[in-house]
């Protein structure tokens, strides 16, 4: 058991959960730590918050640093305490959704980033699993009443591609007919007039989100 000084002041940390969907799997961006504590262990991107800028701006900047992307879905998640067993700390967390085909991960040898399947996570530092679990719960809830999935898809997509994104996040298959009826009734996607060939089947109709900014329906 780690003993903490009674008069020690808590550190404020900023942590960003960056999620994507690739090959039918929900994945999260992790960084392999190159320094103690937890040297060599995977962790969520983050660090000490210095207070020189607003929290949301700091989270957006970290997102750009790690993926090269901006103007994607980014939202404050929760404030955790006791994630760090080595010192008292409050971690303010955000979660972001990005299209993996557009993300450009940093090619650094130290603090190396990589995508990991949420369903098969490695050992994590700082009790980061609790943060990821909370982000997944929030995201699944968001799918019920927002257009949050827009940030995981290209501008034009088929309804089958959209359904696979939902299935990857929810962790279960969805009935094709019911899903299409439900998503079209929400009014958040519209046909573009274009079509795309998918295998031996007839070309599928292409759709686009009515807004590529957060919308509640």
C-alpha positions as CSV (number, residue, x, y, z in Angstrom):
1,X,0.0,0.0,0.0
2,X,1.3,3.4,-1.0
3,X,1.4,6.0,1.8
4,X,0.8,9.6,0.8
5,X,1.9,12.6,2.7
6,X,-1.1,14.2,4.4
7,X,-0.2,17.7,3.2
8,X,0.5,16.7,-0.4
9,X,-1.5,18.7,-2.9
10,X,-3.3,16.8,-5.7
11,X,-2.0,17.0,-9.2
12,X,-4.5,18.0,-12.0
13,X,-4.1,15.8,-15.0
14,X,-5.7,15.9,-18.5
15,X,-6.5,12.6,-20.2
16,X,-8.0,12.0,-23.6
17,X,-9.7,8.8,-24.7
18,X,-9.4,8.7,-28.5
19,X,-11.6,6.1,-30.1
20,X,-12.0,4.9,-33.7
21,X,-13.6,1.9,-35.6
22,X,-11.4,-0.2,-37.8
23,X,-12.1,-3.6,-39.3
24,X,-15.3,-3.9,-37.3
25,X,-13.6,-3.3,-34.0
26,X,-13.8,-0.3,-31.6
27,X,-10.2,0.7,-30.9
28,X,-8.6,3.2,-28.5
29,X,-5.3,5.0,-28.9
30,X,-2.7,4.1,-26.2
31,X,0.8,5.4,-25.6
32,X,3.6,3.1,-24.4
33,X,5.2,5.0,-21.4
34,X,8.9,5.5,-21.6
35,X,9.5,6.8,-18.0
36,X,8.4,5.9,-14.5
37,X,5.9,5.3,-13.1
38,X,4.6,2.4,-15.1
39,X,7.5,2.5,-17.5
40,X,6.9,0.3,-20.5
41,X,3.1,0.0,-19.8
42,X,0.4,1.3,-22.1
43,X,-1.6,4.3,-21.1
44,X,-4.1,6.8,-22.4
45,X,-2.6,10.1,-23.9
46,X,-2.4,12.8,-21.3
47,X,-0.3,14.6,-18.8
48,X,-0.2,17.2,-16.1
49,X,-2.5,20.2,-16.7
50,X,-0.6,23.4,-16.2
51,X,-3.6,25.8,-16.4
52,X,-2.1,28.0,-19.1
53,X,-5.1,27.4,-21.4
54,X,-8.7,26.2,-21.1
55,X,-9.2,22.5,-20.5
56,X,-11.1,22.0,-23.7
57,X,-8.4,23.8,-25.7
58,X,-5.7,21.6,-24.0
59,X,-7.7,18.5,-24.9
60,X,-8.1,19.6,-28.5
61,X,-4.4,20.4,-28.8
62,X,-3.5,17.0,-27.4
63,X,-5.8,15.4,-30.0
64,X,-4.1,17.2,-32.8
65,X,-0.7,16.3,-31.5
66,X,-1.6,12.6,-31.4
67,X,-3.7,12.2,-34.6
68,X,-3.3,15.4,-36.6
69,X,-7.1,15.9,-36.5
70,X,-9.3,18.7,-35.4
71,X,-13.0,19.5,-35.8
72,X,-14.0,16.0,-34.7
73,X,-16.3,14.9,-31.9
74,X,-14.7,15.9,-28.6
75,X,-16.5,16.0,-25.3
76,X,-15.6,16.2,-21.6
77,X,-16.1,12.8,-20.0
78,X,-15.7,12.8,-16.3
79,X,-13.3,13.8,-13.5
80,X,-11.6,10.9,-11.8
81,X,-9.7,10.7,-8.5
82,X,-7.3,8.1,-7.3
83,X,-6.3,6.8,-10.8
84,X,-2.7,7.3,-9.8
85,X,-1.5,5.1,-6.9
86,X,1.7,7.1,-6.5
87,X,0.3,10.6,-5.7
88,X,-3.0,12.3,-5.1
89,X,-4.4,13.5,-8.4
90,X,-7.6,14.5,-10.2
91,X,-7.8,13.5,-13.8
92,X,-10.1,15.5,-16.0
93,X,-10.9,13.3,-19.0
94,X,-12.3,13.9,-22.5
95,X,-13.2,11.5,-25.2
96,X,-12.9,12.0,-29.0
97,X,-14.1,10.0,-32.0
98,X,-11.9,10.0,-35.1
99,X,-11.9,8.3,-38.5
100,X,-8.9,6.0,-38.6
101,X,-8.3,6.5,-42.3
102,X,-7.7,10.2,-41.6
103,X,-5.7,9.9,-38.4
104,X,-1.9,10.3,-38.7
105,X,-0.2,8.9,-35.6
106,X,3.1,10.3,-34.4
107,X,6.0,8.2,-35.5
108,X,8.1,8.6,-32.4
109,X,10.3,5.9,-30.9
110,X,9.7,7.0,-27.3
111,X,6.1,7.3,-26.0
112,X,5.1,5.3,-29.0
113,X,1.3,5.5,-29.9
114,X,-0.8,2.6,-31.3
115,X,-4.4,1.5,-31.7
116,X,-5.7,-1.3,-29.5
117,X,-9.0,-3.1,-29.6
118,X,-11.2,-2.1,-26.7
119,X,-12.3,-5.7,-26.4
120,X,-8.7,-6.9,-25.9
121,X,-6.7,-4.3,-24.0
122,X,-3.2,-4.9,-22.6
123,X,-2.1,-4.1,-19.1
124,X,-2.8,-0.4,-18.5
125,X,-1.3,2.2,-16.3
126,X,-3.1,4.5,-13.8
127,X,-6.3,2.4,-13.8
128,X,-7.0,3.6,-17.3
129,X,-9.3,0.7,-17.9
130,X,-11.9,2.4,-15.7
131,X,-11.7,5.5,-17.8
132,X,-12.1,3.5,-21.1
133,X,-15.0,1.6,-19.6
134,X,-16.7,4.8,-18.7
135,X,-16.1,6.3,-22.1
136,X,-17.6,3.2,-23.8
137,X,-20.7,3.4,-21.6
138,X,-21.1,7.1,-22.4
139,X,-20.6,6.5,-26.1
140,X,-23.2,3.8,-26.3
141,X,-25.6,6.1,-24.6
142,X,-24.8,8.9,-27.0
143,X,-25.6,6.8,-30.0
144,X,-29.2,6.7,-28.8
145,X,-29.9,10.4,-29.1
146,X,-27.0,12.1,-31.0
147,X,-25.2,11.9,-34.3
148,X,-21.9,11.3,-32.6
149,X,-21.0,8.5,-35.2
150,X,-20.4,11.2,-37.8
151,X,-16.8,11.6,-36.6
152,X,-16.1,7.9,-37.3
153,X,-17.1,7.9,-40.9
154,X,-16.1,9.6,-44.2
155,X,-18.4,12.2,-45.6
156,X,-20.2,9.7,-47.8
157,X,-21.0,6.1,-46.7
158,X,-23.5,3.3,-47.1
159,X,-26.0,2.4,-44.5
160,X,-24.2,-0.9,-44.1
161,X,-21.0,0.9,-43.2
162,X,-22.9,3.0,-40.7
163,X,-24.6,-0.1,-39.2
164,X,-21.2,-1.8,-38.8
165,X,-19.9,1.3,-36.8
166,X,-22.9,1.0,-34.5
167,X,-22.4,-2.7,-34.1
168,X,-18.7,-2.3,-33.3
169,X,-19.6,0.2,-30.5
170,X,-22.5,-1.7,-29.1
171,X,-20.8,-5.0,-29.3
172,X,-23.7,-6.9,-30.8
173,X,-25.3,-7.4,-34.2
174,X,-28.3,-5.3,-35.3
175,X,-31.2,-6.3,-37.5
176,X,-30.6,-4.6,-40.8
177,X,-34.2,-3.7,-41.5
178,X,-34.9,-2.3,-38.1
179,X,-31.6,-0.3,-38.0
180,X,-32.3,1.4,-41.3
181,X,-35.8,2.3,-40.3
182,X,-34.6,3.7,-37.0
183,X,-31.6,5.7,-38.4
184,X,-33.7,7.2,-41.2
185,X,-36.5,8.2,-38.8
186,X,-33.9,10.2,-36.8
187,X,-33.3,12.6,-39.7
188,X,-29.6,12.8,-39.2
189,X,-28.6,11.2,-42.5
190,X,-29.8,11.8,-46.0
191,X,-29.1,10.2,-49.4
192,X,-26.5,12.0,-51.5
193,X,-27.8,10.7,-54.9
194,X,-24.6,8.7,-55.4
195,X,-24.0,4.9,-55.3
196,X,-21.1,2.6,-54.6
197,X,-20.5,-1.0,-55.7
198,X,-20.1,-3.5,-52.8
199,X,-19.0,-6.9,-54.1
200,X,-21.3,-8.8,-56.4
201,X,-24.4,-6.9,-55.1
202,X,-26.0,-4.0,-56.9
203,X,-24.5,-0.6,-56.1
204,X,-25.5,0.7,-52.6
205,X,-27.0,4.1,-52.1
206,X,-24.6,6.6,-50.4
207,X,-25.6,8.8,-47.5
208,X,-24.2,11.7,-45.6
209,X,-24.9,13.2,-42.2
210,X,-27.0,16.3,-42.3
211,X,-24.5,17.9,-40.0
212,X,-20.9,17.1,-39.1
213,X,-21.2,18.9,-35.8
214,X,-22.8,17.4,-32.7
215,X,-26.6,17.2,-33.0
216,X,-29.2,15.9,-30.5
217,X,-32.4,14.4,-31.8
